[in-house]
């Protein structure tokens, strides 16, 4: 028997939709016949993305917005509802990295630190942005009788990673907020879950040295990098009727990475 997702016609917001996991996720929902509101600060390929969403079988609209701007998030949610009439699924995916060691020590002295600027930039987008998105969509979902809030965490939010104090703090925070919101919003018919990707082949990894990438693959039992579509498919399932009794959970989509470390 075919899996029934019940997603056709649903209205889905995907943040960070211009590239990588966000783009793959927007397209995956479009293939389910969804109306997809693609959010990103980069609008360079907006028209092409909207065309791809339509070609995939959905309906798309692009909204240029910074998820770290509370007023912009609130007004953009209003714009999505004005355009489509409701809002069923929020995928908080936008994220950035600004990696640095807490303290870099050499020859008996501090030579570098994780800066306030790098800390604040990552917190604003990866943590505050998820908070602002959930806070903005929750009233609409409550009023319409339910919805789904999903967020991108990371396996490093579960187990830490060298040189990523700020990034790890945000991804661990996303997990914590997911569990709180599942408790608070369940009575309104709102499910809240997160996906924790492992090493995924995105634009960020393209800039890494080949030896680093090879090491990542070597620690992954399935022997390959993940694809953005692997994460997108997890989001689609979590949003679907097939996961109607799943809330407050974090699904690791990492090729067995944690097992292999």
C-alpha positions as CSV (number, residue, x, y, z in Angstrom):
1,X,0.0,0.0,0.0
2,X,1.4,3.4,-1.0
3,X,2.3,5.8,1.8
4,X,-0.3,8.5,2.1
5,X,1.3,11.8,3.1
6,X,-1.8,14.0,3.1
7,X,0.3,17.0,2.1
8,X,-1.3,17.9,-1.2
9,X,-2.5,21.5,-1.1
10,X,-0.7,22.2,2.2
11,X,1.1,25.5,2.7
12,X,4.7,25.1,3.7
13,X,7.3,27.8,4.6
14,X,11.0,26.8,4.1
15,X,13.7,29.2,5.3
16,X,17.1,29.2,3.8
17,X,15.5,27.9,0.6
18,X,17.8,29.4,-1.9
19,X,20.4,26.5,-1.8
20,X,21.4,23.3,-0.3
21,X,19.1,21.5,2.1
22,X,16.6,24.3,2.0
23,X,16.2,24.2,-1.7
24,X,15.9,20.4,-1.8
25,X,13.3,20.6,1.0
26,X,11.3,23.2,-0.9
27,X,11.3,21.0,-4.0
28,X,10.4,17.9,-2.1
29,X,7.3,19.5,-0.7
30,X,6.4,20.9,-4.2
31,X,6.5,17.3,-5.5
32,X,3.9,16.5,-2.9
33,X,1.6,19.1,-4.4
34,X,2.2,21.7,-1.7
35,X,2.2,25.5,-1.9
36,X,5.7,26.5,-0.9
37,X,6.8,29.8,0.5
38,X,10.5,29.9,0.0
39,X,12.3,32.3,2.3
40,X,15.9,33.5,2.0
41,X,18.1,36.6,2.3
42,X,19.5,35.8,-1.1
43,X,17.0,36.5,-3.9
44,X,19.4,36.1,-6.8
45,X,17.8,33.0,-8.1
46,X,14.3,33.6,-6.8
47,X,12.5,33.5,-10.2
48,X,14.3,30.2,-11.2
49,X,13.4,28.6,-7.9
50,X,9.7,29.6,-8.2
51,X,9.7,28.1,-11.7
52,X,11.3,24.9,-10.4
53,X,8.7,24.6,-7.7
54,X,5.9,24.8,-10.3
55,X,7.6,22.3,-12.5
56,X,7.9,19.9,-9.6
57,X,4.1,19.9,-9.2
58,X,3.6,22.6,-6.5
59,X,3.0,26.3,-6.4
60,X,5.8,28.6,-5.2
61,X,6.4,32.1,-4.0
62,X,9.7,33.7,-2.9
63,X,10.0,36.0,0.1
64,X,13.3,37.9,0.8
65,X,13.6,38.0,4.6
66,X,16.2,37.7,7.3
67,X,15.1,35.2,9.9
68,X,17.0,37.2,12.5
69,X,14.7,40.2,12.1
70,X,11.6,39.6,14.3
71,X,9.4,42.3,12.6
72,X,10.3,41.0,9.1
73,X,9.5,37.4,10.1
74,X,6.1,38.4,11.5
75,X,5.1,40.5,8.5
76,X,6.3,37.8,6.1
77,X,4.2,35.2,7.9
78,X,1.2,37.6,7.4
79,X,2.1,37.9,3.8
80,X,2.2,34.1,3.3
81,X,-1.2,33.7,4.9
82,X,-2.5,36.6,2.8
83,X,-1.2,34.8,-0.3
84,X,-2.2,31.3,0.4
85,X,-5.0,31.5,3.1
86,X,-3.3,29.5,5.8
87,X,0.1,28.1,6.9
88,X,0.4,24.4,7.7
89,X,4.1,23.6,7.9
90,X,7.1,25.7,9.0
91,X,10.6,24.4,8.2
92,X,13.2,26.4,10.1
93,X,16.3,25.6,8.1
94,X,18.2,28.8,7.6
95,X,21.7,28.6,9.1
96,X,25.3,29.9,8.9
97,X,28.7,28.9,10.2
98,X,31.5,31.1,11.7
99,X,33.9,28.5,13.0
100,X,36.7,29.3,15.5
101,X,38.2,27.7,18.5
102,X,37.1,29.2,21.9
103,X,40.8,29.9,22.6
104,X,43.8,29.3,20.3
105,X,47.0,29.0,22.3
106,X,50.5,29.0,20.9
107,X,53.9,29.5,22.5
108,X,52.4,30.3,25.9
109,X,49.9,32.9,24.7
110,X,46.5,33.4,23.3
111,X,46.8,34.1,19.5
112,X,43.1,34.0,18.6
113,X,39.6,33.6,20.2
114,X,36.0,33.1,19.1
115,X,34.9,36.7,18.6
116,X,31.8,38.3,19.8
117,X,30.9,39.1,16.2
118,X,31.1,35.4,15.2
119,X,29.2,34.3,18.3
120,X,26.4,36.8,17.8
121,X,26.0,36.2,14.0
122,X,25.5,32.5,14.4
123,X,23.2,32.8,17.4
124,X,21.1,35.4,15.6
125,X,20.4,33.2,12.6
126,X,20.6,29.7,13.8
127,X,18.9,30.0,17.2
128,X,17.1,33.3,17.4
129,X,15.9,32.8,13.9
130,X,14.2,29.5,14.8
131,X,12.6,31.1,17.8
132,X,11.3,34.0,15.8
133,X,9.9,31.7,13.1
134,X,8.1,29.4,15.6
135,X,6.7,32.3,17.6
136,X,5.4,34.0,14.4
137,X,3.6,30.9,13.0
138,X,2.2,29.4,16.2
139,X,-0.8,31.8,16.5
140,X,-1.9,31.1,12.9
141,X,-1.6,27.4,13.5
142,X,-3.5,27.5,16.7
143,X,-6.3,29.6,15.1
144,X,-6.6,27.1,12.2
145,X,-6.6,24.0,14.4
146,X,-3.1,22.6,14.0
147,X,0.2,22.6,12.1
148,X,3.7,21.3,12.0
149,X,6.9,23.1,13.1
150,X,10.2,21.5,12.0
151,X,13.8,22.7,12.4
152,X,17.2,21.7,11.2
153,X,19.5,20.8,14.1
154,X,22.7,18.8,13.6
155,X,24.5,15.8,14.9
156,X,27.1,18.2,16.4
157,X,24.3,19.6,18.5
158,X,24.0,16.2,20.1
159,X,27.7,15.3,20.4
160,X,29.8,18.5,19.9
161,X,32.5,19.4,17.4
162,X,35.9,20.9,17.5
163,X,36.0,24.6,16.7
164,X,32.2,25.1,16.6
165,X,31.2,26.5,20.0
166,X,28.7,28.9,18.5
167,X,27.3,26.5,15.9
168,X,27.0,23.6,18.4
169,X,25.3,25.9,21.0
170,X,22.6,26.9,18.4
171,X,22.0,23.3,17.2
172,X,21.7,22.0,20.8
173,X,19.4,24.9,21.5
174,X,17.2,24.0,18.6
175,X,16.8,20.5,20.1
176,X,15.9,22.0,23.5
177,X,13.3,24.4,22.0
178,X,11.8,21.6,20.0
179,X,11.1,19.5,23.1
180,X,9.6,22.6,24.9
181,X,7.4,23.6,22.1
182,X,6.1,20.0,21.6
183,X,5.0,20.1,25.2
184,X,3.4,23.6,25.0
185,X,1.8,23.3,21.6
186,X,0.6,19.7,21.4
187,X,-2.8,20.6,23.0
188,X,-3.4,22.8,19.9
189,X,-2.7,20.0,17.4
190,X,0.7,21.4,16.6
191,X,3.5,18.8,16.2
192,X,7.1,20.0,16.6
193,X,10.2,18.0,15.6
194,X,13.8,18.4,14.4
195,X,16.2,16.7,12.0
196,X,19.9,16.4,12.9
197,X,21.8,16.0,9.6
198,X,25.3,14.4,9.5
199,X,27.8,15.3,6.8
200,X,25.7,16.5,3.8
201,X,27.2,17.4,0.4
202,X,26.3,21.1,0.1
203,X,28.0,24.2,-1.1
204,X,29.8,24.6,2.3
205,X,31.6,21.3,1.9
206,X,32.8,22.2,-1.6
207,X,35.2,24.6,0.0
208,X,36.7,22.1,2.4
209,X,40.0,20.3,1.7
210,X,39.6,16.9,0.1
211,X,41.3,15.2,3.0
212,X,38.8,16.6,5.5
213,X,35.9,15.4,3.3
214,X,37.5,12.0,3.0
215,X,37.8,11.8,6.8
216,X,34.1,12.6,7.1
217,X,33.2,9.8,4.8
218,X,35.6,7.4,6.6
219,X,33.7,8.0,9.8
220,X,30.3,7.3,8.2
221,X,29.3,3.6,8.2
222,X,27.3,3.9,5.0
223,X,30.5,5.2,3.3
224,X,29.2,8.3,1.6
225,X,28.2,11.9,2.2
226,X,24.5,12.5,2.7
227,X,22.5,14.3,-0.1
228,X,20.3,17.3,0.6
229,X,17.4,15.2,-0.6
230,X,18.1,12.8,2.3
231,X,17.2,15.6,4.8
232,X,14.4,16.9,2.6
233,X,12.7,13.4,2.6
234,X,12.9,13.3,6.4
235,X,11.2,16.7,6.7
236,X,8.4,15.6,4.3
237,X,7.8,12.4,6.3
238,X,7.7,14.4,9.6
239,X,5.2,16.8,8.1
240,X,3.0,14.1,6.7
241,X,0.0,12.2,8.1
242,X,2.3,9.2,8.3
243,X,4.0,10.9,11.3
244,X,0.8,12.1,12.9
245,X,1.8,10.6,16.3
246,X,5.4,11.9,16.2
247,X,6.3,15.0,18.2
248,X,9.1,16.3,20.4
249,X,11.7,14.1,18.7
250,X,15.0,14.6,16.9
251,X,15.7,12.3,14.0
252,X,19.4,11.9,13.1
253,X,19.9,11.5,9.4
254,X,23.7,10.9,9.3
255,X,24.5,7.6,7.6
256,X,25.3,6.1,11.0
257,X,27.9,8.8,11.7
258,X,27.5,8.7,15.5
259,X,27.8,4.9,15.5
260,X,31.0,5.2,13.4
261,X,32.8,7.7,15.7
